[in-house]
Amino acid sequence: MAVKIAIGSDHAGFALKETLAGHLRKAGHEVLDLGTHSPDPVGYPEFCAAVGRAVVSGEAESGFVLGGSGQGEQISANKVHGVRAALCPDEYTARLARSHNDANVCALGARVVAAEYALAIAEVFLSTPFEGGRHVARLEAIAEIERQECQKN
C-alpha cells in the first residue's frame, strides 16, 4: 500500500536520503523531502523536527530521519510531541519498533548501515503493522508522560 512519507537528513545522511527517497518513490510512495538538499555541512535538528511535525500533523503517514549515526536524529525527532521515533540499525529492531511501539519515524545511520541494508530496514518498518493488544497500555503511559512533561514548560 502506497503512503506519504516525510524524509529528512543532515549532510552525513544526505546520500542515503537520496537513495532511500528514490527507492520509496519507485515503490509507489509519495515522498515529502524536507531536506537537506545537498551534502554541505548542516545541523540535523531542524530537519528531524520538520519530519516529526509532518507525521504528527498528518501531512505524512510516517517518516525517516537520517544522519551519521541516526542517534541525534532520533532524539531530535522525539522532541516533537506525538512522535515515536526509533533508531533502527537492523530489520529486527525495525519490526519491533513498529509492532510493539507503533513507531511513526525511523532513524537510520548512514555511517552505521549500508545503503542496501537501509532499504531492507525501511521496507520492514513500512510493512510491519502495530500489534495493539498489550502494547496499547504502554503507549498510553508513554503519551501520559509526554503530556505531563509538556505541561511543565
Buried (B, 14 or more C-beta within 10 A) or exposed (E): EEEBBBBBBBBBBBBBBBBBBEBBBEBEBEBBBBBBEEBEEBEBBBBBBBBBBBBBEEEBBBBBBBBBBBBBBBBBBBEBEEBBBBBBBEBEBBBBBBBBBBBBBBBBBBEBBEBEBBBBBBBBBBEBEBBEEEBEEEBEEEEEEBEEEEEEE
